């Protein structure tokens, strides 16, 4: 009980955490995992990872350390490699697993790790600043049909949320992360279609074929976008 209370007090002393959904790689000794970063602060992060039943591409982990589990144990030293659209290149963070939980799903073993960083590099501060700034403009629920252009092809999509800096879309065809796309919006009150250029920063497949959600961060949104969002929010 005392140990749990100490952890709560430690978390309260941490700077506020940002809720995120960013793919990353987690490495412990000679074993590497695909993972998803769920929240982020200057002091640490919460990460979720799934270990599939087939581990043909994974190096066998020393089971004597983690009592039979395939994931690293608490107090293990790990490194996290993060690639985000707002980063110039991969960023690697070193830390220690302070708490973990492991369960089972139809996809295999699922674990969550609370990680405390060993240090706070300047790149991490910049990323947190960008993520915080991105959340300041309110997103207007849209639920409208649109097109998005990728290369020379156009695809049907539906805008779920829209702000001055980004949009969340759903489509039967999800572009890969870091793709440059053009979102094309047409409405009755528009004299001409609104075209917005941006980069795909996050994707989430629905599990049915290629369809799912993806987030687009705008590069140079046109002035007409503000008027359009104001009309949606009115």
C-alpha positions in Angstrom: 0.0 0.0 0.0 2.8 2.4 1.0 4.6 1.6 -2.3 1.5 2.4 -4.3 1.0 5.7 -2.5 4.6 6.7 -3.2 4.1 6.1 -6.9 1.0 8.3 -6.9 2.9 11.1 -5.2 5.7 10.7 -7.7 3.3 10.9 -10.6 1.7 14.1 -9.1 5.1 15.7 -9.0 5.6 15.0 -12.7 4.7 17.7 -15.2 1.3 17.2 -16.9 1.2 14.4 -19.3 0.0 14.8 -22.9 -2.3 12.1 -24.3 -0.7 10.9 -27.6 -0.9 8.0 -30.0 2.5 7.6 -31.5 4.2 4.4 -32.8 7.7 3.7 -31.4 10.2 0.9 -30.9 11.1 -0.4 -27.4 14.5 -2.1 -26.9 15.6 -4.1 -23.8 19.1 -5.7 -24.0 19.0 -7.6 -27.4 15.3 -7.7 -27.8 13.1 -5.2 -29.6 9.3 -4.6 -29.6 6.9 -2.6 -31.7 4.9 -0.4 -29.3 2.5 2.5 -29.0 3.2 5.6 -26.9 0.0 6.5 -25.0 1.1 9.6 -23.0 4.2 11.7 -22.7 5.8 14.2 -20.4 9.3 15.5 -19.7 9.8 12.9 -17.0 8.3 9.8 -18.5 5.8 8.0 -20.7 3.2 5.2 -20.8 3.7 2.6 -23.5 1.6 -0.3 -24.7 3.1 -3.3 -26.6 1.6 -6.5 -28.0 3.7 -9.7 -28.3 2.2 -11.9 -31.1 2.1 -15.6 -30.6 4.7 -16.0 -33.4 8.1 -14.6 -32.4 10.2 -15.8 -35.3 11.9 -12.5 -35.7 12.6 -11.8 -32.0 15.7 -12.8 -30.1 14.9 -15.0 -27.1 14.8 -13.0 -23.9 16.5 -14.1 -20.7 13.4 -15.5 -18.9 15.2 -15.8 -15.6 14.9 -12.0 -15.1 11.2 -11.6 -15.7 9.9 -14.8 -14.2 8.7 -16.4 -17.4 7.2 -13.4 -19.2 8.4 -12.4 -22.6 8.4 -8.7 -21.8 11.1 -6.9 -19.8 10.6 -6.7 -16.1 10.2 -3.7 -13.8 13.4 -1.8 -13.2 14.7 -2.9 -16.6 16.8 -0.4 -18.5 15.2 0.3 -21.9 15.5 2.6 -24.9 12.6 4.0 -26.8 13.0 5.1 -30.5 10.3 7.5 -31.6 9.7 8.7 -35.2 7.1 11.5 -35.4 6.1 13.7 -38.3 7.3 16.8 -36.4 10.8 15.3 -35.8 13.7 15.8 -38.1 14.8 12.2 -37.5 14.4 9.3 -35.1 14.7 10.3 -31.4 15.9 7.7 -28.8 15.1 8.1 -25.1 16.6 6.0 -22.3 14.7 5.1 -19.2 13.7 2.6 -16.6 10.4 0.6 -16.4 8.9 1.6 -13.0 5.6 -0.3 -13.3 4.1 -2.7 -15.8 1.0 -4.8 -16.3 0.5 -7.8 -18.7 -2.7 -9.4 -20.0 -3.9 -11.5 -22.9 -5.9 -10.6 -26.0 -6.7 -12.4 -29.2 -3.6 -10.8 -30.7 -1.3 -12.2 -28.0 0.3 -10.9 -24.8 -0.4 -7.2 -24.2 1.7 -5.1 -21.8 1.7 -1.5 -20.6 4.9 0.0 -19.2 5.3 3.2 -17.1 8.7 4.4 -18.0 10.8 7.1 -16.2 13.3 8.9 -18.4 17.0 9.1 -17.4 17.3 12.6 -18.9 15.3 15.1 -20.9 16.9 15.9 -24.2 16.2 19.1 -26.0 14.5 17.3 -28.8 12.0 15.9 -26.3 11.2 19.4 -25.0 10.7 20.6 -28.5 8.4 17.7 -29.4 6.2 18.3 -26.2 6.0 22.0 -27.0 4.8 21.2 -30.6 2.3 18.6 -29.3 1.0 21.1 -26.7 0.6 23.9 -29.2 -1.2 21.6 -31.6 -3.9 20.9 -29.0 -4.7 24.5 -28.3 -6.9 25.2 -31.3 -10.3 23.6 -30.6 -11.3 20.9 -33.1 -14.8 21.2 -34.6 -16.7 18.0 -35.2 -17.3 17.8 -38.9 -18.6 14.5 -40.2 -18.4 15.6 -43.8 -17.4 13.8 -47.0 -14.3 15.0 -48.8 -11.5 13.8 -51.1 -7.8 13.5 -50.5 -5.2 13.4 -53.2 -2.1 11.2 -52.8 0.3 11.4 -55.7 -1.8 11.3 -58.8 -4.7 9.4 -57.2 -7.8 10.7 -55.4 -9.7 8.8 -52.6 -13.0 9.3 -50.8 -12.8 10.1 -47.1 -14.8 11.5 -44.3 -13.6 14.3 -42.0 -14.3 13.5 -38.4 -12.7 16.5 -36.7 -11.2 19.7 -38.2 -9.0 22.5 -36.7 -6.8 25.3 -38.1 -3.8 23.0 -37.7 -5.0 19.5 -38.4 -7.8 17.1 -39.4 -8.8 13.6 -38.4 -10.2 11.6 -41.3 -11.6 8.2 -42.0 -11.1 6.4 -45.3 -11.3 2.9 -46.9 -7.7 3.5 -47.9 -5.3 4.9 -45.3 -2.1 6.5 -46.5 1.2 5.6 -44.8 2.6 7.9 -42.2 4.6 10.9 -43.4 2.8 10.9 -46.8 2.0 14.3 -48.3 -1.7 14.7 -49.1 -4.1 17.3 -50.3 -7.6 17.4 -48.6 -10.3 18.7 -50.9 -13.5 20.0 -49.3 -16.6 21.1 -51.3 -19.7 22.7 -49.7 -22.8 24.5 -50.9 -21.7 27.8 -49.4 -18.3 27.7 -51.1 -17.5 29.4 -54.4 -14.8 26.9 -55.1 -13.4 23.8 -53.4 -11.1 24.3 -50.4 -7.8 22.5 -50.9 -5.5 22.0 -47.8 -2.0 20.6 -48.0 -0.6 18.5 -45.1 1.4 15.5 -43.9 0.0 12.3 -42.4 1.3 12.2 -38.8 -0.7 9.3 -37.3 -2.7 6.3 -38.6 -5.0 3.8 -37.0 -6.3 0.8 -38.9 -9.7 -0.5 -38.1 -8.7 -4.1 -38.6 -10.9 -4.5 -41.8 -8.7 -4.4 -44.8 -7.0 -1.0 -45.5 -9.7 1.2 -43.9 -9.2 3.3 -40.8 -8.5 6.7 -39.4 -5.5 9.0 -40.1 -4.5 12.5 -38.9 -3.1 15.2 -41.2 -1.1 18.1 -39.9 -1.5 21.1 -42.2 1.6 22.8 -43.7 0.2 26.1 -44.8 -3.6 26.2 -44.3 -5.4 28.8 -46.5 -7.2 31.8 -44.8 -10.6 30.3 -46.0 -10.2 27.4 -43.6 -10.7 29.7 -40.5 -14.0 31.0 -42.0 -15.1 27.5 -42.8 -14.4 26.2 -39.2 -16.2 29.3 -37.7 -19.2 28.4 -39.8 -19.1 24.8 -38.6 -18.9 25.9 -34.9 -21.7 28.5 -35.2 
